[in-house]
Amino acid sequence: MEVLFTQHAKSRMKLRGIKREWVLSGLKHPVHITRHPNDSELMIYYSWVTARSRWLKMIIKVSGSRLTVVTTHFDHTYKGIVP
């Protein structure tokens, strides 16, 4: 699996204090994956970041075995079960 980051994702990660390792871990072991409601080319991945005790939401474009991180942020509204 190849993972790329858009410039937007990189800048938002820096601004929000999101570590690359958290995103990569979340992509390998997501708790939940769903289709983006407004764009059929995008998927939404959720993972729990123990270091922050928060849900990480990642907007991903999937193209074969390549995943492109479009953006990511801590989601305060997601109600998943903490692993």
C-alpha positions as CSV (number, residue, x, y, z in Angstrom):
1,M,0.0,0.0,0.0
2,E,1.4,3.3,-1.1
3,V,0.4,6.4,0.9
4,L,0.6,9.9,-0.4
5,F,-0.2,13.2,1.3
6,T,-1.6,16.2,-0.4
7,Q,0.0,19.6,0.4
8,H,-3.3,20.5,2.1
9,A,-3.2,17.4,4.3
10,K,0.4,18.1,5.3
11,S,-0.3,21.7,6.2
12,R,-3.4,20.8,8.2
13,M,-1.6,18.0,10.0
14,K,1.1,20.5,11.1
15,L,-1.5,23.1,12.1
16,R,-3.5,20.5,14.1
17,G,-0.6,18.7,15.7
18,I,-1.4,15.4,13.9
19,K,1.5,13.1,13.5
20,R,2.2,11.2,10.3
21,E,2.6,8.0,12.3
22,W,-1.0,8.4,13.7
23,V,-2.4,8.7,10.1
24,L,-0.4,5.7,8.8
25,S,-1.5,3.6,11.8
26,G,-5.1,4.7,11.2
27,L,-4.9,3.7,7.6
28,K,-3.5,0.2,8.4
29,H,-5.9,-0.4,11.3
30,P,-9.1,1.7,10.9
31,V,-11.9,1.3,13.3
32,H,-14.5,2.4,10.7
33,I,-14.5,3.1,7.0
34,T,-17.4,4.7,5.1
35,R,-17.9,6.4,1.8
36,H,-17.8,10.2,1.7
37,P,-21.5,11.4,1.3
38,N,-20.6,14.2,-1.2
39,D,-17.9,12.6,-3.3
40,S,-17.9,9.0,-4.5
41,E,-14.1,9.0,-5.1
42,L,-13.4,9.6,-1.4
43,M,-13.5,7.4,1.7
44,I,-13.6,8.4,5.3
45,Y,-11.4,6.4,7.7
46,Y,-11.7,6.7,11.5
47,S,-9.1,5.6,14.1
48,W,-8.6,6.2,17.8
49,V,-5.4,8.1,18.8
50,T,-4.7,7.0,22.3
51,A,-2.0,9.7,22.8
52,R,-4.7,12.3,22.3
53,S,-7.8,10.4,23.5
54,R,-9.6,11.5,20.3
55,W,-11.0,10.1,17.1
56,L,-8.9,10.9,14.0
57,K,-11.0,11.4,10.8
58,M,-9.1,11.0,7.5
59,I,-10.5,11.8,4.1
60,I,-8.8,9.4,1.6
61,K,-8.8,9.1,-2.1
62,V,-8.3,5.4,-3.1
63,S,-6.8,4.5,-6.4
64,G,-5.9,0.9,-6.7
65,S,-3.3,0.2,-4.0
66,R,-2.5,3.9,-3.6
67,L,-4.1,5.9,-0.8
68,T,-3.9,9.7,-0.9
69,V,-4.7,11.6,2.3
70,V,-6.7,14.6,1.3
71,T,-7.1,16.0,4.8
72,T,-7.4,14.9,8.4
73,H,-8.6,16.3,11.7
74,F,-9.7,15.2,15.1
75,D,-13.5,14.6,15.0
76,H,-15.4,15.7,18.0
77,T,-18.8,14.4,16.7
78,Y,-17.9,10.8,15.9
79,K,-19.5,8.3,18.4
80,G,-17.5,5.2,17.8
81,I,-16.6,2.7,20.5
82,V,-13.1,3.3,21.8
83,P,-10.9,0.3,21.2
